[in-house]
Amino acid sequence: MARNSTPRILLKSVRYPTYQLYTIATNTKETADNQLIIGALSVLEWLRTKFREFEIPDAFRAPSPDSYLNVSLNDLKSAHIDCGYTVEIVSIPEEKVWAFRLIEPDLSTQWEDGAEVSTAIPGRVFETNIAFRVIGTTMHMGVELIVSEPENTSEEKQAIVLRPAVVSVLAENPRLGLSAGYLLENQLWELNSKDRHKQLRANLKKWMMPAVIFCDYLPKKSPEVLAVANMEFNLGTSPFDLSAMLKTANIPAGTVPLHVTMTSKKNSTEKKAPFVPYDTDLFTKARLAYVHSFHLPADQFDSFGKIHQITVKSGDILFIEPHELGAGILRYQYSEDSQEKNFSDLMTISRDYMRKKSMSFAGVVFLSGAKKMLSERYMKANMSVEDTIKDYDERIQALCEEHRYELMERNDKIQQQANKITRLKNQLDNVSEQIEIIRSHAAKEIEDAHKMVDGMSERMEYFESLPKRPKTPQEIPDWVQNRFAGKLEFHQRAVRLIQDVPTNDVDMQLLCDAIEYLAVEYRDLKAGIINRDDVAKKCSVKYGRPFEVTGCGNTSIEMYSNQYKIKYKTGFKGKPVETPLNEHLKVGKTNGNLIRIYFLYDDERKVIVVGSLPHHLKVAQIQA
């Protein structure tokens, strides 16, 4: 009798990044190729330390990083381990790409600085991705730690942010000089001039690492200096949400502060000048490659405040977000009562900031991307149409030789052989037809494959560009100029009109999609690069909707020429003359998402010129 059984229901999981880092090697005394080799050898040495209890393949038994001069890119091999832990390496010397991934289940308690910070959670898996790539003459590095854990994992038991030990080793290697706007070093960078304040502002716009500013304290009497002992981290720390922090100035629920003690700092000569009342040596060491740390002298408060639009006070700690992630500023105001909590909160926030954030890694290719790159190289090398045709030619030639030999051997059956030759010729004709069919099919498959790859690349580029889109109408002209140069441009009237549009009056995502459609798909259609069927397919996949473009009508143009015409084309006197905006894109029907973009297409320059947006222009009413 069959036994009834109910399969175990799989638990839903959530997957998110915890620690993330993007940096480049800046030591120009060493070649970028050698720096990639140093990075790869350092990761392999770290891996061997973690797997010292296992028997690992020879591919992982590389020399130490100090022996990098005896190693070439071709010596770095792809490899794979699966022993409960999964380790995979993809090395592509021709592309100067090396990618590493370690997948490990949550099997044991984790520790940081001698304190227990996490206990094992059934179903939790950790994924460590480290990748190096040489682009031009610069070595780029990316690190991404991803956790997958049961969906219902409580907040206090969610995975804590831990930096791989190898990151500190790489950051401290002078042959690399790793930088994310500033070198990754265990020190405070001095903000002692206006130029350095401006440099910080520029780096926060370009790079995605937050800044922590320790401001001088101007004591009325000698304060107590915070000394930290027996640091303990709690796994239940919530992900850092800066917007909430700015509202409440409190750490999220579940955070357990560091255990700290207050001790007076006694020296033979007591400090009376401004100084920082926190243990910055401990902070810079514990938070290396999490944040950049700075010291702001008291005499620079006013200059720094004007440039960064913030009032600086004695003893403040400022946590400043990169522009790509919000550009928010969190302030910790000093007092003897808040000193201990300030430092504890800062340690937690600095560690957890990149948790669940969307980060750009520029040209760094992690393992999945490296696999795709390697697969494409194999396809190009091994799947040649010419090889297929050559194989059939050899078969035909062998067949001819076989029957030619048969004719020589059977002279007494000339007539029969003649008939046989006729049949063979027919076979050859059929084979030739088959070859042409195969050639045609192969060419079609290759064409389709190229289209698929191009489509995937376009789609990937589109999604990667979304976080960098403008958040307000006023930012749209600069975005258009930077992203669509040579394809679409704003006339001065369009720039003026969009500057006056309140953010709440327009659907920014829909407006940006409509502009990108005109600059890419519709412009390519006008230029004859793609057809309307291709446009419809691309819109469906890329935007999830169609866009409609129609003519404006001569009657409306002539009746309301001040709205429908712009000074653009050059007249016979050499000056711009009134030129009609004879086409317009229309999308949406209700307030808040109704968008109209009026434009013309310059056939000579192959450029879309936008003259009016985003509202409807007057339309001539034709009398019945």
C-alpha positions as CSV (number, residue, x, y, z in Angstrom):
1,M,0.0,0.0,0.0
2,A,1.4,3.3,-1.1
3,R,2.3,5.7,1.7
4,N,0.9,9.2,1.5
5,S,3.4,12.0,2.0
6,T,3.2,15.7,1.9
7,P,6.3,17.5,0.4
8,R,7.9,20.0,2.6
9,I,7.0,23.6,1.6
10,L,10.0,25.7,0.6
11,L,10.5,28.9,2.6
12,K,10.6,32.1,0.7
13,S,13.9,33.9,1.0
14,V,15.0,37.5,0.6
15,R,18.3,38.4,-1.0
16,Y,20.1,41.7,-0.4
17,P,23.6,43.2,-0.3
18,T,25.3,43.9,3.0
19,Y,28.9,45.2,2.5
20,Q,29.7,46.9,-0.9
21,L,32.9,48.6,-2.1
22,Y,34.1,50.0,-5.4
23,T,37.7,51.3,-5.7
24,I,40.6,51.8,-8.1
25,A,44.3,51.3,-7.8
26,T,46.1,54.6,-8.0
27,N,49.8,53.7,-7.5
28,T,51.2,54.6,-11.0
29,K,54.6,53.1,-10.1
30,E,53.1,49.6,-10.6
31,T,51.4,48.4,-13.8
32,A,47.7,47.7,-13.8
33,D,48.3,44.1,-14.9
34,N,50.6,43.5,-11.9
35,Q,48.0,45.1,-9.6
36,L,45.4,42.7,-10.8
37,I,47.8,39.8,-10.1
38,I,48.5,41.1,-6.6
39,G,44.7,41.4,-5.9
40,A,44.0,37.8,-7.2
41,L,47.0,36.3,-5.2
42,S,45.8,38.1,-2.1
43,V,42.3,36.7,-2.4
44,L,43.7,33.2,-3.0
45,E,45.9,33.5,0.1
46,W,42.9,34.6,2.2
47,L,40.9,31.7,0.7
48,R,43.6,29.1,1.6
49,T,43.6,30.5,5.2
50,K,39.8,30.0,5.4
51,F,40.0,26.5,3.8
52,R,43.1,25.3,5.7
53,E,41.1,22.3,7.0
54,F,40.1,21.2,3.5
55,E,41.9,19.6,0.6
56,I,41.8,22.2,-2.1
57,P,42.6,21.9,-5.9
58,D,46.0,22.9,-7.2
59,A,44.5,25.8,-9.1
60,F,44.1,27.6,-5.7
61,R,47.7,26.9,-4.6
62,A,49.2,30.1,-6.0
63,P,52.3,32.0,-4.8
64,S,52.1,34.6,-2.2
65,P,51.3,38.2,-3.3
66,D,54.9,39.2,-2.7
67,S,55.9,36.9,-5.6
68,Y,53.6,38.7,-8.1
69,L,56.5,39.5,-10.5
70,N,56.9,35.7,-11.2
71,V,53.2,35.4,-12.1
72,S,51.5,36.4,-15.4
73,L,47.8,36.9,-16.2
74,N,47.9,33.6,-18.0
75,D,48.9,31.8,-14.8
76,L,45.6,32.8,-13.1
77,K,43.3,29.9,-13.9
78,S,39.6,29.4,-13.6
79,A,38.7,26.9,-10.9
80,H,35.8,25.4,-8.9
81,I,35.3,23.8,-5.4
82,D,32.0,22.3,-4.1
83,C,32.3,20.8,-0.7
84,G,29.4,22.2,1.3
85,Y,31.1,25.6,0.5
86,T,31.1,26.6,-3.1
87,V,34.1,28.5,-4.5
88,E,34.3,29.5,-8.1
89,I,36.9,31.6,-10.1
90,V,36.6,32.8,-13.6
91,S,39.8,34.2,-15.1
92,I,39.9,35.7,-18.6
93,P,43.5,36.9,-19.3
94,E,42.6,38.3,-22.7
95,E,40.0,40.6,-21.2
96,K,42.1,41.2,-18.0
97,V,39.2,40.0,-15.9
98,W,39.4,38.0,-12.7
99,A,36.2,37.2,-10.7
100,F,35.8,35.2,-7.5
101,R,32.7,34.0,-5.6
102,L,32.4,32.2,-2.3
103,I,29.0,30.8,-1.2
104,E,28.8,29.5,2.3
105,P,25.9,28.4,4.5
106,D,25.4,30.1,7.9
107,L,26.9,27.2,10.0
108,S,28.6,28.9,12.9
109,T,28.8,31.8,15.2
110,Q,30.6,34.9,13.8
111,W,32.9,37.2,15.7
112,E,34.1,40.7,15.3
113,D,36.9,42.2,17.4
114,G,36.6,39.3,19.9
115,A,32.9,39.8,20.4
116,E,30.0,37.5,19.3
117,V,27.9,39.3,16.7
118,S,25.9,36.6,15.0
119,T,24.5,33.1,15.5
120,A,23.6,30.6,12.8
121,I,20.2,31.0,11.1
122,P,18.9,27.9,9.3
123,G,18.5,28.6,5.6
124,R,20.8,31.6,5.5
125,V,23.5,31.7,2.9
126,F,26.3,34.2,2.5
127,E,27.8,35.1,-0.9
128,T,31.1,36.9,-1.2
129,N,31.9,38.4,-4.6
130,I,35.4,40.0,-5.3
131,A,36.4,41.0,-8.8
132,F,39.3,42.8,-10.5
133,R,39.4,44.3,-14.0
134,V,42.0,46.4,-15.9
135,I,40.3,49.1,-17.9
136,G,42.8,51.1,-20.0
137,T,45.7,51.7,-17.6
138,T,43.8,51.4,-14.3
139,M,42.9,48.4,-12.2
140,H,39.4,48.5,-10.8
141,M,38.1,46.4,-7.8
142,G,34.6,45.6,-6.7
143,V,33.5,43.8,-3.5
144,E,29.9,42.7,-2.8
145,L,28.6,40.6,0.1
146,I,25.1,39.3,-0.4
147,V,23.0,37.4,2.1
148,S,20.0,35.2,1.3
149,E,17.9,34.4,4.4
150,P,14.3,33.3,5.2
151,E,11.8,36.0,4.5
152,N,10.4,35.9,8.0
153,T,13.8,36.4,9.7
154,S,13.3,38.8,12.6
155,E,14.9,42.2,12.5
156,E,17.2,41.5,15.4
157,K,18.5,38.3,13.8
158,Q,19.1,39.7,10.3
159,A,22.6,39.4,8.9
160,I,25.1,41.9,10.2
161,V,27.5,43.8,7.8
162,L,31.0,42.2,8.0
163,R,33.9,43.3,5.8
164,P,36.1,40.5,4.4
165,A,39.5,40.4,6.1
166,V,41.2,40.5,2.6
167,V,39.8,44.0,2.0
168,S,42.0,45.4,4.8
169,V,45.0,43.5,3.4
170,L,44.4,45.0,-0.1
171,A,43.8,48.5,1.3
172,E,47.0,48.4,3.3
173,N,49.1,47.2,0.3
174,P,51.1,50.3,-1.0
175,R,51.7,48.7,-4.4
176,L,47.9,49.1,-5.1
177,G,47.1,52.5,-3.4
178,L,43.4,51.7,-3.5
179,S,41.2,54.8,-3.6
180,A,37.5,55.6,-3.6
181,G,38.1,59.3,-4.1
182,Y,40.5,59.2,-1.2
183,L,43.1,56.5,-0.4
184,L,41.8,53.8,1.9
185,E,43.9,54.4,5.0
186,N,43.7,54.1,8.8
187,Q,43.8,57.9,9.3
188,L,41.8,61.1,9.5
189,W,42.1,63.2,6.4
190,E,42.6,66.9,7.3
191,L,40.0,69.4,6.0
192,N,42.3,72.4,6.7
193,S,41.6,74.5,3.6
194,K,38.8,75.7,1.3
195,D,40.3,73.6,-1.6
196,R,40.0,70.5,0.5
197,H,36.4,71.3,1.4
198,K,35.6,71.7,-2.3
199,Q,37.4,68.4,-3.1
200,L,35.3,66.6,-0.6
201,R,32.1,67.9,-2.1
202,A,33.3,66.9,-5.6
203,N,34.2,63.4,-4.4
204,L,30.8,62.9,-2.7
205,K,29.3,63.6,-6.1
206,K,31.5,61.1,-8.0
207,W,32.1,58.3,-5.5
208,M,29.6,56.2,-3.4
209,M,31.5,56.1,-0.1
210,P,30.0,58.3,2.8
211,A,32.2,60.7,4.8
212,V,32.5,61.0,8.6
213,I,33.7,64.4,9.8
214,F,35.1,64.7,13.4
215,C,34.9,68.4,14.4
216,D,37.2,70.0,16.9
217,Y,35.8,70.5,20.4
218,L,36.4,73.8,22.1
219,P,36.4,72.9,25.8
220,K,35.7,75.2,28.7
221,K,37.5,72.6,30.8
222,S,39.3,69.4,30.0
223,P,36.6,66.9,28.9
224,E,36.8,63.2,29.2
225,V,38.0,61.4,26.1
226,L,36.1,58.3,25.0
227,A,38.1,55.1,25.2
228,V,36.4,52.0,23.9
229,A,37.0,48.5,25.4
230,N,35.4,45.1,24.9
231,M,33.4,46.1,21.8
232,E,30.4,44.0,21.2
233,F,28.2,44.1,18.1
234,N,24.7,42.7,17.9
235,L,23.4,40.8,14.9
236,G,20.0,42.5,15.3
237,T,21.2,45.9,14.0
238,S,18.7,47.2,11.5
239,P,19.7,48.5,8.0
240,F,20.7,52.1,8.2
241,D,17.9,54.4,6.9
242,L,19.4,57.9,6.7
243,S,16.0,59.7,6.1
244,A,14.6,58.2,9.3
245,M,17.8,59.1,11.2
246,L,17.5,62.7,10.1
247,K,14.0,62.9,11.4
248,T,14.5,61.2,14.8
249,A,18.3,61.3,15.4
250,N,17.9,57.8,16.9
251,I,19.3,54.4,15.9
252,P,16.6,52.0,14.5
253,A,14.9,49.5,16.9
254,G,17.0,46.5,17.8
255,T,20.4,48.2,17.9
256,V,22.5,47.3,20.9
257,P,25.2,49.9,21.6
258,L,28.9,49.2,22.0
259,H,30.0,48.5,25.6
260,V,32.2,51.6,26.4
261,T,33.9,53.0,29.4
262,M,34.8,56.6,30.1
263,T,38.3,57.4,31.3
264,S,40.1,60.6,31.8
265,K,43.0,61.1,29.4
266,K,45.9,62.2,31.7
267,N,49.1,63.5,30.1
268,S,52.0,65.3,31.6
269,T,50.8,68.4,29.8
270,E,47.0,68.7,29.7
271,K,45.5,69.7,26.3
272,K,43.7,73.0,26.3
273,A,43.6,73.6,22.6
274,P,40.7,72.4,20.4
275,F,40.7,68.6,20.0
276,V,38.4,65.7,19.1
277,P,36.9,64.0,22.2
278,Y,36.5,60.6,20.5
279,D,38.8,57.6,19.9
280,T,39.4,58.3,16.2
281,D,42.2,55.8,16.0
282,L,39.8,53.0,16.9
283,F,37.2,54.3,14.5
284,T,39.5,54.6,11.5
285,K,40.8,51.1,12.0
286,A,37.4,49.5,12.6
287,R,35.7,51.3,9.7
288,L,38.5,51.2,7.1
289,A,36.8,50.7,3.6
290,Y,33.4,51.4,5.1
291,V,33.6,55.3,5.2
292,H,36.2,58.0,4.6
293,S,37.1,59.7,7.9
294,F,38.1,63.4,8.3
295,H,39.2,66.0,10.9
296,L,37.7,69.5,10.7
297,P,39.8,72.1,12.6
298,A,37.9,74.8,14.6
299,D,39.2,77.6,12.4
300,Q,37.7,75.9,9.3
301,F,34.1,75.7,10.6
302,D,32.8,78.7,8.7
303,S,34.4,77.9,5.4
304,F,33.3,74.2,5.5
305,G,29.7,75.3,6.5
306,K,29.4,77.7,3.6
307,I,30.5,75.2,1.0
308,H,28.4,72.3,2.4
309,Q,25.4,74.4,3.4
310,I,25.5,73.3,7.1
311,T,26.2,75.0,10.5
312,V,29.1,73.4,12.2
313,K,29.3,73.4,16.0
314,S,31.9,72.5,18.5
315,G,32.4,68.7,19.0
316,D,30.0,67.8,16.2
317,I,30.3,64.5,14.2
318,L,28.8,64.8,10.7
319,F,27.9,61.8,8.6
320,I,27.5,62.9,5.0
321,E,25.9,60.7,2.3
322,P,27.2,60.5,-1.3
323,H,25.1,62.4,-3.8
324,E,24.1,59.3,-5.6
325,L,22.5,58.0,-2.4
326,G,20.7,61.1,-1.2
327,A,23.3,63.7,-0.1
328,G,21.8,63.7,3.4
329,I,23.7,64.9,6.5
330,L,23.3,63.4,9.9
331,R,24.7,65.4,12.9
332,Y,25.8,64.1,16.3
333,Q,26.0,67.0,18.7
334,Y,28.5,66.7,21.5
335,S,27.7,66.7,25.2
336,E,29.2,64.7,28.1
337,D,25.9,62.8,28.4
338,S,25.7,62.0,24.7
339,Q,29.4,61.2,24.0
340,E,29.2,57.5,24.6
341,K,25.9,57.0,22.6
342,N,27.2,59.2,19.8
343,F,30.2,57.0,19.3
344,S,28.2,53.8,19.5
345,D,25.6,55.0,17.0
346,L,28.3,56.2,14.6
347,M,30.1,52.8,14.7
348,T,26.8,51.0,13.8
349,I,25.7,53.5,11.1
350,S,29.1,53.5,9.4
351,R,29.2,49.7,9.3
352,D,25.6,49.3,8.1
353,Y,25.3,52.2,5.6
354,M,25.7,50.3,2.3
355,R,23.3,47.6,3.4
356,K,20.5,47.2,0.8
357,K,21.8,50.1,-1.2
358,S,22.0,50.2,-5.0
359,M,25.7,50.7,-5.9
360,S,27.4,51.2,-9.2
361,F,30.6,49.2,-9.8
362,A,31.6,50.9,-13.1
363,G,33.2,48.4,-15.4
364,V,33.9,45.7,-12.7
365,V,32.6,42.3,-13.8
366,F,31.5,39.9,-11.0
367,L,31.4,36.1,-11.5
368,S,28.1,35.9,-13.4
369,G,29.1,38.7,-15.8
370,A,32.6,37.0,-16.3
371,K,30.9,33.7,-17.1
372,K,28.7,35.4,-19.8
373,M,31.8,37.1,-21.2
374,L,33.6,33.8,-21.3
375,S,30.7,32.1,-23.0
376,E,30.5,34.7,-25.7
377,R,34.2,34.2,-26.4
378,Y,33.7,30.4,-26.8
379,M,30.7,31.0,-29.1
380,K,32.8,33.2,-31.4
381,A,35.7,30.8,-31.4
382,N,33.8,27.5,-31.9
383,M,30.5,28.2,-33.7
384,S,31.6,29.4,-37.1
385,V,29.4,29.1,-40.2
386,E,32.5,28.6,-42.4
387,D,33.5,25.6,-40.3
388,T,30.2,24.0,-40.9
389,I,30.3,24.6,-44.7
390,K,33.9,23.3,-44.8
391,D,32.8,20.1,-43.1
392,Y,30.1,19.5,-45.8
393,D,32.5,20.3,-48.6
394,E,34.9,17.6,-47.3
395,R,32.0,15.1,-47.1
396,I,31.0,15.9,-50.7
397,Q,34.6,15.5,-51.9
398,A,34.9,12.2,-50.1
399,L,31.6,11.0,-51.7
400,C,32.9,12.0,-55.2
401,E,36.2,10.1,-54.7
402,E,34.3,7.0,-53.5
403,H,32.2,6.9,-56.7
404,R,35.0,7.9,-59.0
405,Y,36.9,4.8,-57.7
406,E,33.8,2.7,-58.3
407,L,33.6,3.9,-62.0
408,M,37.2,2.9,-62.6
409,E,36.7,-0.6,-61.2
410,R,33.5,-1.4,-63.2
411,N,34.2,-0.5,-66.8
412,D,31.9,-3.2,-67.9
413,K,29.0,-1.4,-66.3
414,I,29.5,2.0,-68.0
415,Q,25.8,2.5,-68.7
416,Q,24.8,1.6,-65.2
417,Q,27.5,3.8,-63.8
418,A,26.4,6.7,-66.1
419,N,22.9,6.4,-64.5
420,K,24.5,6.2,-61.1
421,I,26.5,9.3,-61.9
422,T,23.3,11.1,-62.8
423,R,21.8,10.1,-59.5
424,L,24.9,11.2,-57.7
425,K,24.8,14.6,-59.4
426,N,21.2,15.0,-58.3
427,Q,22.3,14.1,-54.8
428,L,25.1,16.7,-55.0
429,D,22.5,19.3,-56.1
430,N,20.4,18.4,-53.2
431,V,23.4,18.6,-50.9
432,S,24.3,22.0,-52.3
433,E,20.7,23.1,-51.7
434,Q,21.0,21.8,-48.2
435,I,24.2,23.7,-47.7
436,E,22.6,26.9,-48.8
437,I,19.7,26.3,-46.5
438,I,22.2,25.6,-43.6
439,R,24.2,28.7,-44.5
440,S,21.0,30.8,-44.6
441,H,19.7,29.3,-41.3
442,A,23.1,29.8,-39.6
443,A,23.4,33.4,-40.8
444,K,19.8,34.0,-39.5
445,E,20.6,32.4,-36.1
446,I,23.8,34.5,-35.8
447,E,21.8,37.7,-36.8
448,D,19.2,36.8,-34.2
449,A,21.8,36.1,-31.6
450,H,23.5,39.5,-32.2
451,K,20.1,41.2,-31.9
452,M,19.4,39.4,-28.7
453,V,22.8,40.3,-27.2
454,D,22.3,43.9,-28.4
455,G,18.8,44.0,-26.9
456,M,20.1,42.6,-23.6
457,S,22.9,45.2,-23.6
458,E,20.5,48.0,-24.3
459,R,18.1,46.8,-21.6
460,M,20.9,46.4,-19.1
461,E,22.2,49.9,-19.9
462,Y,18.7,51.3,-19.5
463,F,18.2,49.8,-16.1
464,E,21.7,50.8,-14.9
465,S,20.8,54.4,-16.0
466,L,17.6,54.6,-13.9
467,P,19.2,55.6,-10.6
468,K,21.0,58.4,-12.3
469,R,17.9,60.0,-13.8
470,P,16.8,63.5,-12.7
471,K,14.5,63.7,-9.7
472,T,13.1,67.1,-10.6
473,P,12.1,68.8,-13.9
474,Q,14.9,71.4,-13.4
475,E,17.6,68.7,-13.7
476,I,16.3,67.4,-17.0
477,P,18.2,69.7,-19.4
478,D,21.6,68.7,-17.9
479,W,20.6,65.0,-18.0
480,V,19.5,65.3,-21.7
481,Q,22.8,67.1,-22.6
482,N,25.0,64.5,-20.9
483,R,23.0,61.3,-21.9
484,F,21.7,62.1,-25.4
485,A,24.3,64.3,-27.0
486,G,24.2,64.0,-30.8
487,K,20.7,62.4,-30.7
488,L,18.3,64.8,-28.9
489,E,18.7,68.3,-27.6
490,F,16.6,71.0,-25.9
491,H,15.9,74.3,-27.6
492,Q,16.2,77.3,-25.3
493,R,12.4,77.6,-25.1
494,A,12.2,73.9,-23.9
495,V,14.8,74.6,-21.2
496,R,12.9,77.7,-20.0
497,L,9.6,75.9,-19.9
498,I,10.8,72.8,-18.0
499,Q,12.5,75.0,-15.4
500,D,9.0,76.4,-14.4
501,V,7.4,73.0,-13.9
502,P,6.8,71.9,-10.3
503,T,7.9,68.4,-9.5
504,N,4.5,67.3,-8.3
505,D,2.8,68.4,-11.6
506,V,4.5,65.7,-13.7
507,D,5.2,62.0,-13.6
508,M,9.0,62.1,-13.7
509,Q,9.5,58.5,-14.7
510,L,7.0,58.7,-17.5
511,L,8.5,62.0,-18.7
512,C,12.0,60.6,-18.7
513,D,10.9,57.5,-20.5
514,A,9.2,59.6,-23.2
515,I,12.3,61.7,-23.7
516,E,14.5,58.6,-23.9
517,Y,12.1,57.0,-26.4
518,L,12.4,60.1,-28.7
519,A,16.2,60.2,-28.3
520,V,16.8,56.5,-28.9
521,E,14.0,54.5,-30.6
522,Y,12.1,57.2,-32.5
523,R,15.3,59.0,-33.5
524,D,16.7,55.7,-34.9
525,L,13.4,55.2,-36.7
526,K,13.6,58.6,-38.3
527,A,17.2,58.0,-39.3
528,G,16.3,54.7,-41.0
529,I,18.3,52.5,-38.6
530,I,15.3,50.4,-37.4
531,N,11.8,49.8,-38.5
532,R,8.4,50.3,-36.8
533,D,8.1,46.7,-35.8
534,D,11.5,46.9,-34.0
535,V,10.4,50.1,-32.3
536,A,7.2,48.4,-31.0
537,K,9.2,45.4,-29.7
538,K,11.8,47.6,-28.0
539,C,9.1,49.8,-26.3
540,S,7.3,46.7,-25.0
541,V,10.4,45.2,-23.5
542,K,12.1,48.4,-22.3
543,Y,9.3,50.7,-21.2
544,G,6.4,48.2,-20.9
545,R,4.2,50.5,-23.0
546,P,3.9,52.2,-26.4
547,F,4.4,55.9,-27.2
548,E,2.4,57.8,-29.8
549,V,3.9,60.4,-32.1
550,T,1.7,62.4,-34.5
551,G,1.9,65.5,-36.6
552,C,0.8,68.8,-35.2
553,G,-1.3,70.0,-38.2
554,N,-0.6,73.0,-40.4
555,T,-3.7,74.8,-39.1
556,S,-2.6,74.8,-35.5
557,I,1.0,75.7,-36.4
558,E,-0.1,78.8,-38.4
559,M,-2.8,79.9,-36.0
560,Y,-0.6,79.6,-32.9
561,S,2.9,80.1,-34.5
562,N,4.3,81.8,-31.4
563,Q,3.8,78.4,-29.6
564,Y,4.5,76.0,-32.5
565,K,7.6,77.7,-34.0
566,I,11.1,78.2,-32.7
567,K,14.1,80.0,-34.2
568,Y,16.3,77.1,-35.4
569,K,17.1,76.6,-39.1
570,T,19.4,79.1,-40.8
571,G,17.8,81.5,-43.2
572,F,19.4,83.1,-46.4
573,K,20.8,85.9,-44.2
574,G,22.7,83.4,-42.1
575,K,20.5,83.9,-39.0
576,P,18.0,81.4,-37.3
577,V,14.5,81.6,-38.7
578,E,11.2,80.5,-37.4
579,T,10.9,76.7,-37.8
580,P,7.7,74.7,-37.1
581,L,7.6,72.0,-34.4
582,N,5.7,69.7,-36.7
583,E,5.6,66.6,-34.5
584,H,4.6,65.8,-31.0
585,L,4.6,62.9,-28.6
586,K,1.5,62.4,-26.5
587,V,1.1,60.1,-23.6
588,G,-1.2,60.0,-20.6
589,K,-4.7,61.3,-20.3
590,T,-5.2,62.6,-16.7
591,N,-3.6,65.4,-14.6
592,G,-0.3,64.3,-13.2
593,N,0.6,62.0,-16.1
594,L,-0.5,63.9,-19.2
595,I,2.6,64.7,-21.2
596,R,3.1,66.4,-24.5
597,I,6.5,67.0,-26.2
598,Y,6.6,69.1,-29.3
599,F,9.7,68.7,-31.6
600,L,11.2,68.7,-35.0
601,Y,13.6,66.3,-36.7
602,D,16.8,67.8,-38.3
603,D,17.5,65.5,-41.3
604,E,21.0,66.9,-41.8
605,R,22.2,66.5,-38.2
606,K,20.0,63.4,-37.5
607,V,18.9,65.1,-34.2
608,I,15.6,65.5,-32.5
609,V,15.1,69.1,-31.3
610,V,12.6,69.6,-28.5
611,G,10.9,73.0,-28.4
612,S,8.1,72.6,-25.9
613,L,7.1,70.3,-23.0
614,P,5.5,68.9,-20.9
615,H,2.1,70.6,-21.3
616,H,-0.5,70.7,-24.2
617,L,-0.3,73.6,-26.7
618,K,-3.4,75.2,-28.1
619,V,-5.1,73.3,-31.0
620,A,-7.0,74.9,-33.8
621,Q,-10.7,74.0,-33.7
622,I,-11.9,73.2,-37.3
623,Q,-15.4,74.5,-37.9
624,A,-17.9,71.9,-39.1
